Amino acid sequence: MSDTSALAGDPVDVVDVLPLERAELCRLLATVNEEQWAMPTECPAWTVKGIALHVLGDDLSLLARQRDAEAPSLLTETSLPSWDGAPASVLDHFNERWVYASRFLSPELLIELLRLAGEWTYAWYSTVDPQRLGEEVVLFTPGKPSPYWAITAREYLERWVHHLQIRRALGLPAGPLGEPPLRTRAFDTISRALTNLFVLLAPAAAAPVIVTLGDRSWTYRYDDAKGWTRHPESDSSFVTSVRVDATIATTLLSRGLSRGDAEDALTITGDEAVTSTLKATMAELFSRYWQANTAAPTRDA
C-alpha cells in the first residue's frame, strides 16, 4: 500500500512534457558538428558529448532499477583518470565511469539511443501508478521512499538542467526550455522541493514565506501537523519574500551562474534571522557545480 503521508502538499505532474523535452534535445544534438561535440561544459571533465552520454546512462539506469527491478550497481573504478577536485561520492564515480566507458558511441548512435530511451522512459512513467512508492528522492523525501510522481519529477528536472548546460556550452539561449511548458514543469518541481529547504532553515514559523520564480508565485505555510507545505496562491501576511527575476530565473535554477552571481540574482527580504541563511543556502544550491576558477580537465568523450 502506498504511504505518502511523509510528503505533505500537492504533487507535481511532469509526464506530459517528457517526450517534448527529449524531442528538443535530439533535434538540437542532430545539428551539432564534430568540433561542438568536443566543447567543454559546466560539468567537470565532460564535453557536450559527455553530458549527452550521462543523460543516456541515467535513462538506462532508471529503466533497469525502476522498471525492471534490477538491483542498483553503483560501481567505482580506481583506474579512471583523476584530477584535483574530482567527484568523491559513489554515485558520481558511477556517472564518471559510465561516461568514460561509453565515449566510443558515435554521435548518430548516441542520438538514436537517446530517442529510444526517451520513448521507453515515457512509456514507463506514463503507466506506473504515480502514488506507488519507489526509491528515495532527496529533493522530496530524504531518507524515505518516494512516490513515483516525485521520482519522475526528479528525472525531468535533471534532464532540463543538463539540456540547458549543453545549450549554454554551444552559446545558445534557453529556447523552448525557457518557455512554457518545459520551464513551467521545471519551476513547479523546484518550488515543490523548496519545502524541504524551509524545514532545514526554519523548522517552525508563524508567518508564511512567499517565493516568486519569474512569473510564478507560491506561498509556504507552516502547520504543526503537516510541517511546511506549498500552496499555489499568494498570501499578503508573509514575512519573508524570495524573488528571482524572470530574465535570470531559468539560468539560475538550472545552475548556470557562479556563486556570487547566484546571490545577486536572489532578492530576499523579511525576517533577518532567516534571510541571510536562506540567501546563502539557495545560492549554494543553485550555483554552478564548479566555479570558474576550479581547474578540471575536459577529457575527450
N, C-alpha and C positions, 0 to 999 in steps of 0.2 A: 504494500500500500504506500502511495506517495505521501510523504510528510514534508510539507514546505512551510511549516509553522515558523521555522527559523528565518524565513525570508519574507519579512513583512513588506507590504506595499504592492504596487502594480507590476506585472511582468512587462518585458519588452519583446515584441514580436518582430524578428528580422528576416524570417524565412522568405518573404516575397522579394527581397532585394538581393538575395544570394546570387541568383542567375544573372541579374543585371550587372553586379559588380564584376563577376567573373568574365562576362562577355566584354566589358570595357577593358579589363586587364589583358585579355587575349588579343583584342583589337589593337591595343597600344603596343604590346610586345611584337606583333606582326610587322610593325613599322620600324623597329629598332635595327640599326645596322651593326656590323661587326665591332666597330670602334665603340659604339654606345653600350653594347653588352658588357664591355670591359670597364665602363666608367665606375669610379668609386662612389659609394653612397654614405649615408649617415651611420650605417651599421659597420662595426669594426671588421675589417678583413673581408667584407662582402662587396662584390661588384653588383651591378644591376642584375646580371645573371644569377649571382649568388642569392639575392633576395628572392628572385623568382623560383629558384631551386628550393629555398627554405619554405616558401608557400606550398609548393608541391609536396614536400616532406610532411608538412603539417596535415595536409589533406589525407595522405596515405596513412599517417599515424592515427588520425582520429577515426578513419574508416575501420582500421584493424582493431583498435581497442574499444571503440564505442559500438559500431555496427556489428562487428564480428566477435566481440568479447575476447579478443586475444590479449593475453597478459602484456602490459607495457614493458618495453625493454629499453630502458634508458642506459645505454652503454657509454663508457668513456674509453678514449683511445689515447694513450700516453705518447704514441709515436706521431701524433698530429703536430704540424708546425706550431710553435708557440711564440708569443710576443708579450711584452710587458703590459700587464693590464688585461690579458685575455680572460674570457669568462671562466668563472670558477665553479658554478653550480652544475649539478649532474645534468639538468635539462639543457643548459647552454652548451655543455660538452656534446650532448647528443645532437643538438642542432648543428654545431660546428662539424661534427663527424659526418653527418648526412650531406651537408653542402660540399664538403671536401671530396667525399666519395662519389657524388653524383655529377661532378663537373664535366664528365665525359659526354653527357647528353647534349645533342645538337639543339640549337635554338628551335628548329622546326619540331623536333620530337618533344621538347620541353613544353612548347605551346600546346601541342596536341594532347599531351598528358594532363596539362592544367585544365584544358577544356573538358576532357573526360572525367577527371577527378571532381570538377565542379558539378557535373551532372550527377555523379554518384553521391556526393555530399548533399546536394539539394534533395535528391530522392530520399536520402536517409532522414534529414532534418524535417522534411515536409510530411513524413509518415509517423515518426516516433511521437509518442504522447508527450506534449510539452511539459506536463507536470510529473512525468516519470523521473525518479531520482537517478543520477548518474555520478560522474566524477566530481571532485571538488573544483569550484571556480573561485579563486581567491578574491576576485572582484566583488563577488556577491555573498558567498558563504564560506569564509576562510575556516578551514578545519572541519568542514561538514560536506556531505554530498549535496549537489545542486540539482535542481530540476532542469530538464533539457532545454527549456526556453532560455535559461541562463547560460548553459553550455553553448547553445547556438549563437547567442548574442556575443559571447566572448570570441568565438571563431570569426564572426563577421567583423568585429572591431579590429582584430589583428590583421585581417585581410585589408581592411580600409587603411590602416596605418602603413602597412608595407607597400600597398599600392601607391600611396602618396609619397613615400620615400623614393620609389622608383621615378615618379613624375618629377620630383624635385631634382634628383640626380640628372635627369635629362633636360633640366632647365624649363620644365613645363609648369603652367599653373595647375591648380587643383582640378579644373574642368568639371566633369559631372560628379566627381567625388565631393566637390564643394557646394553642391546644389541638391535640393530635394530630388528623389527620396533617399539617395545614398548618404548625404550629410545628415539628414533627419534621423535616420536609424542609428548612426554612429553617436550623435549627440544624445539620443534617448538612452543608449547603453551607458554612456559615460555619466549622464545625470543620475541614472539608477545606481551606478557603482559608487557615486559620491556619498550615498547613505552610510556606507561603512567608514568613510573618512571622517564624517561627523561623529560617529561612535568613538573613534580613537581620539579626536581632538576635543570633543565636548560631550562627554558621556551623558550629561543631562543639561537641559537648558529650558528656561521658562518661555522664552520668546522664539519664534520661528526664524529661520535663515532663508533668504531668497537668493537663488542663483540664476543668473541670466547668461546664456551662451548664445551670442549672436542675437537672433530674433526670437529665441525660445527662453521661457522662464519657468522655474519650478520652485515651490515652497517646501522646505523641510521642517517638519514639526516633531517635537519630542513628546512621547507619551510613556508613562510609567509601565504600561502593559506591553506596548509594542516596540518601545525604543524610538529611534529615528525612522521616519517614513517620508517618502517623496510624494508630492501632490502637484498635478499639472495646472495649478492656478496661483495667482498672486495673493499675497496677504499683506495688508497695509500695516500690520502690527509687528513686522520683522524688526530686529535689532541689527543683525549682521547682513550685509549685502555683498555678493560676489558677482562681478560683471566682467565679461570678456567681449570686446567689440566685435561686430560681425566681420570686419575687414581682416581680423587676425585669428578668429576663433578656430577655423579649420587647421591652420598651420600649428597653432599652439596645441590643440587637442590631439593632433597626430604626431606630436613630439618633434616638431621641426624647428624649434627655437633653442637657443642657448639658455643656460640657467638665468643669466641676467635679463635677457630679453623676455623670457617667460614671466619673470617677476614684474617687468614693466607692463606686460600685456594683461595682468590681473589687477583689476580695481576692486579692492576690498575695503569696506568701511563698516564701522559699528563698534562692537564690544572690543576694547583694546586687549582684553585677556585672551581673545580668540583670534583676532585679525592677523597679528604678526605671525603666529604659529601656522595659521591656515594659509597665509600667503607663501611662506617658506615651503610648506609641505606640498602644496599644489604646484608650485614652480618646480620642485624636485620631481614630482610625479609626471609632469607634462613636458619637461625639457628633454633635449636630445639624450639618447642613450650615452653618448660620449660627447665631450666638449671639443671645440675646435683645436685646442692645444694638446689634445691627447694623441700620442703617436701610436698609430696602429697600421701595420702594413696591409695593403689590399692584395690578396692572393688572386691569381687567375682562377676563374670559376667556369 
